[in-house]
Amino acid sequence: MSTKIDRAKFWLDNGFQLLPCQVNSKNLVYGFGQYRSKISDLKSASAWWDKIGATANMAVLAPEDFYILDFDIPDVYTKWVHVSPAAAGSYTERTPRGGTHVFLRGVPPVGSVLVDGAEIKRIVLVSPSVVDGKEYKIVPDHSEFSSPDPVEVLSSLSAIGHASPNFLRADQTRRRAYPAGSRINEIKIYYSISHVLKLYRPEIKIKIGDWSTCACPFHEDRKPSFAFCDRLGIWTCHACNVRGDVINLYARFEAVNVQEAISRMWAVMA
């Protein structure tokens, strides 16, 4: 029991909360969980393990400024160590099934998707928990929590076909800096109507003026009926009887609604 209480104190002193688990299992004791009951002080921890028994397992819930990398495939972990040796030196535990848990200070970008064999977690079992008769073990010389840049930590683990950690952080920074209304203004400053026209219809010939004209890109147009003003950021087609701003124009080219157009344009800017 003294070992478990010592470990409980270690986690509590570092801002983690405790979650009691069933004997030889990862299953939490009923009523406990990330959004349910948690143990936040040593007196409560001692009382709980007195109640459920010294052989019951213990999980931890990471605070908001921590995250846990869970490696289920040893080869994925080994390759990551070579790319991120400083991060790999942070507090680490080995799981009974050959996996690795690396505990890191920091806040990973929301939406990060990692390769198979690696996962970001907030809750894991910790030493001296036992599953299938085998114990979670602390890795020697990995007793201190490090605080590497989460983007650098996760970049080599990012799954192909998903937004990179660097992009996700840039996008979140923009979202904090620019609420929805000002984001639209930023888009309109960044994109001109002539730029979007050329992007989607590079063959179109534009007659430049205060109000520039060209053939409408949305219908057969022998006599140019599409007019736009980059300075004002608006366009109209006299034949289609439609008009709008650069976001509406982008949405028509992409065949999406305005909200999706804003999301895509903002992503390109990021």
Residue, then its C-alpha position, 0 to 999 in steps of 0.5 A: m500500500s505504501t508504494k501506491i500512496d507514494r505514487a499517488k502523492f507524486w501524481l497529485d504533487n504534479g497536478f494530476q488527479l487520480l482515478p481508481c480502477q478495478v483489480n488487474s483491469k483498465n476499467l475505472v471504478y464505477g462513478f469515476g472518470q474525466y467528467r465524473s468523480k476524481i481523487s484530488d488529495l492524498k487523504s482521499a486517495s488513502a481512504w479509497w485504497d483502504k476501501i477497495g484494496a491495495t491491489a486495485n489499479m490506479a489511473v491518472l487524469a492529466p491536467e490541462d497543461f499536460y498530455i500523454l503520448d501512448f505508443d502501442i507499436p514499439d517501432v513507431y516509438t523507436k522512430w519517434v525517439h530518433v526524431s524527438p530525443a529531447a521530448a523522449g527524455s520526459y517522464t516515461e512508463r512502459t505498459p505490460r503489453g510492450g507499449t510506452h506512455v510519455f508524459l509531456r507538459g504542453v497543449p497539443p493543437v486541437g484536432s491533431v491526428l496521429v499515425d497508427g500506433a500513436e495516440i494522444k491521451r489524458i487518462v492512462l494507467v500508471s505504475p504500480s498498476v498490474v494487467d494480465g499479471k504484468e506491472y506498469k514500470i517507470v523507465p529509469d532516467h526518465s523521471e522529469f517532465s519536459s516541456p518541448d514545443p508540441v508542434e515539434v513533438l507531434s510533427s513526425l507523428s502526424a498522419i498523412g492526409h490530415a492537417s499538420p500540427n503546425f497548420l492547426r496551431a496557426d489556424q487556432t491562433r488566427r481564430r483567437a485573434y480574429p472572431a468570425g466577423s473580423r475573419i470575414n474582413e481579413i478574407k476580403i482584404y486577402y482575396s481580390i475578385s480578379h485573383v479568384l477569377k484568374l484562379y478558377r478561369p485563367e483563360i478569361k480575358i479581363k478588361i481593366g477599369d474602375w469596373s472591370t468586365c469579362a465574360c461571365p464564368f457561370h454561363e455562355d456569354r458572348k457579350p461580356s456581362f460580368a462586371f466587378c470592382d476590386r476596390l469595392g470587393i463586389w461583382t455582378c452579372h447582368a445576364c444571370n441577375v446575381r451579385g455578391d462579394v469575393i466570398n460568394l464568388y468563391a462559393r459559386f466556383e467551389a459549389v459550397n455554401v458561404q460558411e464552407a467557403i469562409s472555412r476553406m478560404w481561411a484555411v488557405m490563408a493560414 
